[in-house]
Amino acid sequence: MKQQHLTLSKTLGVLGTLLLLAWTAATSDADVRTSTSYTIPADTVDAGGQHATSVTYTHHGSVGGIAGISTVASPAETAKAGYIGQLNEVTGLQISASPTTVDEGATRQLNAAQVLDDDTIINLGPDSVTWNVMAGPFTGITSGGVATAGQVHENTVATAQGSFAGDIGQLDLTVNNITDDDFGIYAEDGLPDDWQVQYFGEDNAEAGPNVDADGDGDSNLYEYHARLLPNDPASFLSITLTLDATEGDALLTLSPGKAGVSYAVSTKDSLLDADWIPLTTIVGSDGMLGFTDMDASGLRKFYIVTPTRTP
């Protein structure tokens, strides 16, 4: 009888050990495993599972473990438990850059990531994405996602697009205007690009600094500095000279005067003289402007007025 009791105790002990081992195996975790072609960040062993499909549905099943997705708002954490917790669906493609601005003539690296239905992402290598310029002043995007900005006359939005595995994402970036005289055929001509584009559009030969586009006798450069309209023949600087023979002086009248302009008045006694002699500078204001030359008693005298735009 004693021998039987010992045998039974030993048998129960073996069964208990086997059950413990089985339970342990059903919940054990595995470390990261890799090979040439795959990476498994973590896995678990549970009681089993199965994949089943029909015409209208697909089912991934798992038995015997805690499974699902748990989240907490603060701090933001997501726990994915079991095989079911690892399943996800791709809902879109996210394109990003840091920062979302780029100077004209410079480059910016674009990045892409798949967005999953649990709001997590899978980062993609930029060279695995197909890139395109959709709009704006990007001159191109390399296969590695490096976008190059062209020259602009003002801060301008450019749109880049990436596509991967049937999903498409877009990103708007602002191309910053760094210098004001480097755009198209207007580059380095002495006139601000944005002013030329405002009145003449892009790449218009009529916007050249020495061109009198409206036929009023003043060049575009002169009208820019005088704050006049370069494409309106009625917009010009009128200069009137009134002589007072008795007093020997002359009244110089300018119209229309403009705030933000200084008017340099120079003179010479003969047009054959080599240089103009500076006489005075009139600080501009809106309306009619005047200056009296107290030394105009000579036989003749010539005047020239040169406007300069001020900030």
Buried (B, 14 or more C-beta within 10 A) or exposed (E): EEEEEEEEEEEEEEEEEEEEEEEEEBEEEEEEEEEEEEEEEEEBBBEEBEEEEEEEEEEEEBEEBEBEBEEEEEEEEEEBBBBBBBBBEBEEBBBBBEEEBBBBBEBBBBBBBBBBEBEEBEEBEBEEBEBBBEEBBBEEBBEEBBBBBBBBBEEBEBBBBBBBEEBEBBBBBBBBBBBBBBBBEBEEBEBBBBBBBEBBEEEBEBBBBEBBBBEBEBBBBBBBBBBBBBBEEEBBBEBEEEBEEEEEBBBBBBEBBBEEBBBBBBBBEEEEEEEBEEBEBBEBEEEEBEBBBEEBEEEEBEBEBBBEBEE
